[in-house]
């Protein structure tokens, strides 16, 4: 496996170079405001449609506490990633220049080569899982949109295959070095979708709000919400890349604060309004509960556009990594077609095997997101700060020495975040696997036990889902 930022370049011999001096060596880069926009674009999307469901599962009080706790903890770990990169730039001169894989490099400098391999594997596993989630969500939304417009239900399983076939030519294109335009477009579509969803919920309040039923607290449902919260705020796998592209990396903390504030500004109105207006009639997506056909279709269109853009962006690093491992030429050829067809087929196969994005989202949130957004940033920070505070210039130090050289306050906060992520991540992952095992909706599409449900009726509100402000017919309550 090749790494883009050398392995054996020595430590800077003179620590008198300040961070500002290093930043002057790379005069070009994005500002902290643009970096904040990229953070919003990276995190917002899937969480928009699932956060009201998470609050419903966890309850208003406990859900609000967990949401604030996760947002605060993950914003803190984003700050740590920025701090880690600044230390690396001061100690190792090559990081003042561009680095293609900064997160694995951070692992290498903090702990060693084994940590770098583990971190890279974790990121790839997360990207693969996120690609599956967005393929599932895209297929679900597009099928719902077509059903509503044409009164013809293709079926979510068939839609996954069709969508993969349509997207395959796009995945064959050579990825440009600067793909932020697609990321910004994904953010814009999300903002439009949020505005439409809020309008739809407010419009439904007069009818649906009167019959909304808020269920009592259920510990099992609460556990299932934890993965959704972590997934919604966990975009840290790309944060080191954003930091590396900044003109002044030391300003990333500002970017993180503004970015997380922006994400919360998108999440909170939909989460609170959706919870109060629709209650337990909510399913996987809040958009399905909007009674106005026009608003529902428009919101689905923008969220589908976001999911497709995110899917094409997310799957590209997996394509390039496998091509680099096989040492394929960069020019278009048979090798690229076969590799990218293989990866997209693998993503599609897993989506067909687990055609329920809710539990799968919880698994990703409780495992790879918990690692990349909480455990690894805190762990790397302990090592790097300890090395920076030491009197000797060492390439690596032991865990016990890192603990010894870490201040009590930093050690306490970092350990709390790590334990929080491990405990709640493990619980929600086990619960999600159990739900996948017992749920009929989780049977593979190619299984004889999979039940195709065709419905062209409205997803109505109220406990029995039999109340609507529209003129359609409600679905049968199960």
Order of alpha helices (4+ residues) and beta strands (2+ residues): alpha-alpha-alpha-alpha-alpha-alpha-alpha-alpha-alpha-alpha-alpha-alpha-alpha-alpha-alpha-alpha-alpha
